[in-house]
Each structure stands twice: as structure tokens, then as C-alpha cells.
């Protein structure tokens, strides 16, 4: 049960309300005395009270504490009492929530900007990859075409040599001419096969380069 132990002559003011201050004590379960400061509006209205301000072992000690409170202390106690009001605490919480929301929005904006940069870098890397793949396919196509032309030239030369050896065999009918003809024919066949394979490789590389060119982002 609260007990009035001191009343202060000073009038305190916060906002548009004037208050007189009083000290109250309450005996707790352990036998100690708890001290509170209560502010009563002079013109009527809501009474404000602090949380427990002190704990003293005896009522005399509590009376002594209450009698030494200065105007500055009472002013601070009034501010603490005001801060305990539900609407004040809700206002503080609202301000905190608004600050957290603003921080979250700022962080989201920053992350969104970072995501845009990352997407732009990914698009650039994709374009570079597609361009490199196309260049590689085109280079492979040119190399295969050159190889096919080389094999075709060698095969043609070997066919001419085989034809010359065949003519020599018919003219002279001796074993070296037959061996030379057979060797030239084998060389020609090998290079003709190489030319066919190289032409197929060149066609495939050209086809892949054309597909990549069509898929290249604009």
C-alpha cells in the first residue's frame, strides 16, 4: 500500500500542464521500503508516476531520501514518468519501427542496385562467351576447309602420279611401275578420305557458327 511521505513545494511543468510533486513509499515483501515520485496535475488530469526510484531498508531512511530530492532531480523524474505513459512508449516504438523500415528500404534499394549490376555483368559475360564460341567455330571451319583443300590437292597429285604410273606400266609392263601406281592410288584414296572428313567438319563448324550467330543477344 502506498503511503505519502513527502510533498514538494516546487511546481513543475511539461508541455502545457503544471504538476505538483509528491514522494510515496511502499513496504515490499522483504520489509524494505520502495520510493516513488508521483506528479499530480494542478488543473486536473492524468496523474503520472515514476517506476521505483529507490529501495531503503527503513522508513526513516526513505524519509531522508525523499527530503533530499532537488528540483533538478524532480524534473528528471517527471520526464521519466512521462516516458512511462503508454502513448509515449507507443510513439517511441513507432519511431523505432519507422527507422527500421527506412533502413530496410535503403538496404533493399542497395541490394537491388547490386543485383542490377550483377545482371548487367552476367549479360556482358554471356555476350562475350557467345562471341568467343562463334569465333572459335568460324576458326575451326576455316581450318577444316583449309585441311580439306590440302587433302584434295594431294589426292589430285597422287591421282596424276597413279595415272602416270599406269601409263608407264602399260608401256613398259614392269613391277616398279605397278608398285608406284598402287602406292599413288593408296595415297590418293587416303587424302580423298581426309578431304571428305575435313569438308564434313568444316560444314558442321559453319553450321554451329551460324546457329550461335542467330542466337547472339542484340
C-alpha positions in Angstrom: 0.0 0.0 0.0 1.3 3.4 -1.0 2.0 6.0 1.7 2.6 9.7 1.2 5.9 10.6 2.8 6.8 14.0 1.3 5.2 16.8 -0.8 7.4 19.3 -2.6 6.6 23.0 -2.9 8.1 23.3 -6.4 5.7 23.4 -9.3 6.9 21.5 -12.4 5.7 21.9 -15.9 5.8 19.7 -19.0 4.0 20.7 -22.2 1.1 22.8 -21.2 0.4 21.0 -17.8 1.6 22.1 -14.4 2.3 19.4 -11.8 3.0 19.3 -8.1 5.3 16.5 -7.0 4.9 14.1 -4.1 7.0 11.2 -2.8 5.3 7.9 -1.9 6.6 4.8 -0.2 5.5 1.2 -0.2 6.6 -1.7 2.0 7.7 -4.7 0.0 7.6 -8.4 1.0 11.1 -8.3 2.3 10.4 -5.5 4.7 12.3 -2.8 2.7 10.7 0.5 1.6 10.4 1.4 -2.1 10.3 5.0 -3.1 8.3 6.5 -6.0 7.7 10.1 -7.2 4.1 11.0 -8.2 3.1 14.1 -10.2 -0.4 15.4 -9.8 -1.7 17.9 -12.4 -2.8 21.1 -10.7 -5.7 21.8 -13.1 -6.8 18.1 -13.1 -6.0 15.3 -15.5 -3.9 12.2 -15.6 -1.6 11.5 -12.6 1.9 10.5 -13.6 4.2 8.2 -11.5 7.8 7.0 -11.9 8.8 3.5 -11.6 10.6 2.6 -8.4 13.2 5.3 -7.7 14.9 3.8 -4.7 14.8 1.0 -2.1 15.6 1.8 1.5 16.0 -0.6 4.5 13.7 1.5 6.8 11.0 4.1 6.6 13.3 6.7 8.2 15.9 6.1 5.5 13.2 6.5 2.9 12.0 9.8 4.5 15.6 11.1 4.5 16.0 10.2 0.8 12.7 11.9 -0.1 13.7 15.1 1.8 16.9 15.5 -0.1 15.5 15.4 -3.7 16.4 18.6 -5.6 14.3 20.4 -8.2 16.7 19.1 -10.9 16.0 15.5 -9.7 12.3 16.1 -9.7 12.4 17.5 -13.2 14.2 14.4 -14.4 11.7 12.2 -12.5 8.8 14.0 -14.3 10.4 13.2 -17.6 10.8 9.6 -16.7 7.1 9.5 -15.6 6.0 11.0 -18.9 8.1 8.4 -20.8 6.3 5.6 -19.0 2.9 6.6 -20.4 1.5 4.1 -23.0 1.1 6.7 -25.8 4.7 7.9 -25.3 6.1 4.4 -25.4 4.0 3.6 -28.5 5.3 6.8 -30.1 8.9 5.7 -29.3 8.2 2.3 -30.7 6.6 3.8 -33.8 9.6 5.9 -34.4 11.8 2.9 -34.0 9.7 0.9 -36.4 9.8 3.7 -38.9 13.6 3.9 -38.6 13.9 0.1 -39.1 11.6 0.4 -42.1 13.7 3.1 -43.6 16.9 1.1 -43.0 15.2 -1.9 -44.6 14.2 0.1 -47.7 17.6 1.6 -48.0 19.2 -1.9 -47.8 16.7 -3.2 -50.3 17.5 -0.4 -52.7 21.2 -1.1 -52.3 20.7 -4.8 -52.9 18.5 -4.0 -55.9 21.2 -1.8 -57.4 23.8 -4.5 -56.7 21.5 -7.1 -58.4 21.2 -4.8 -61.5 25.0 -4.5 -61.7 25.3 -8.3 -61.4 22.7 -8.9 -64.1 24.5 -6.4 -66.4 27.8 -8.2 -65.8 26.2 -11.6 -66.4 24.7 -10.3 -69.7 28.0 -8.9 -70.8 29.8 -12.2 -69.9 27.1 -14.2 -71.9 27.6 -11.9 -74.9 31.4 -12.4 -74.7 31.0 -16.1 -74.3 28.7 -16.4 -77.4 31.1 -14.2 -79.4 34.1 -16.4 -78.4 32.2 -19.6 -79.3 31.2 -18.1 -82.7 34.8 -17.0 -83.3 36.1 -20.5 -82.3 33.5 -22.2 -84.6 34.4 -19.9 -87.5 38.1 -20.5 -86.9 37.5 -24.3 -86.8 35.5 -24.1 -90.0 38.3 -22.2 -91.8 40.9 -24.7 -90.6 38.8 -27.6 -91.7 38.3 -26.1 -95.1 42.0 -25.4 -95.5 42.7 -29.0 -94.5 40.1 -30.3 -97.0 41.7 -28.2 -99.8 45.1 -29.5 -98.9 43.9 -33.2 -98.9 42.2 -32.6 -102.2 45.4 -31.1 -103.8 47.5 -34.0 -102.5 44.9 -36.5 -103.7 44.8 -34.9 -107.1 48.5 -35.0 -107.3 48.5 -38.7 -106.2 45.9 -39.5 -108.9 48.0 -37.8 -111.5 51.0 -39.8 -110.3 49.0 -43.0 -110.3 47.8 -42.2 -113.9 51.4 -41.6 -115.0 52.5 -44.9 -113.3 49.6 -46.7 -115.0 50.8 -45.3 -118.4 54.3 -46.4 -117.6 53.2 -49.9 -116.6 51.3 -50.3 -119.9 54.2 -49.0 -121.8 56.9 -51.0 -120.1 55.0 -53.7 -118.2 57.5 -53.9 -115.3 57.0 -54.4 -111.5 58.3 -50.9 -110.3 55.7 -49.2 -112.4 52.9 -51.3 -110.9 54.1 -50.7 -107.4 54.4 -46.9 -108.0 50.8 -46.9 -109.4 49.4 -48.8 -106.4 51.2 -46.5 -103.9 50.0 -43.4 -105.6 46.4 -44.8 -105.6 46.6 -45.5 -101.9 47.9 -42.0 -101.2 45.2 -40.5 -103.3 42.4 -42.5 -101.6 43.8 -41.6 -98.1 43.8 -37.9 -98.9 40.4 -38.1 -100.6 39.0 -39.6 -97.3 40.8 -36.9 -95.3 39.3 -34.3 -97.6 35.8 -35.7 -97.2 36.2 -35.7 -93.4 37.6 -32.2 -93.4 34.7 -30.9 -95.5 32.2 -32.5 -93.1 34.0 -30.9 -90.2 34.0 -27.5 -91.9 30.3 -27.8 -92.7 29.5 -28.7 -89.1 31.6 -25.9 -87.7 30.0 -23.5 -90.2 26.5 -24.7 -89.2 27.3 -24.2 -85.5 28.8 -20.8 -86.1 25.6 -19.8 -87.9 23.4 -21.1 -85.1 25.3 -19.1 -82.5 25.2 -16.0 -84.7 21.4 -16.2 -84.8 21.2 -16.7 -81.0 23.5 -13.8 -80.2 21.7 -11.2 -78.0 21.2 -7.9 -79.6 
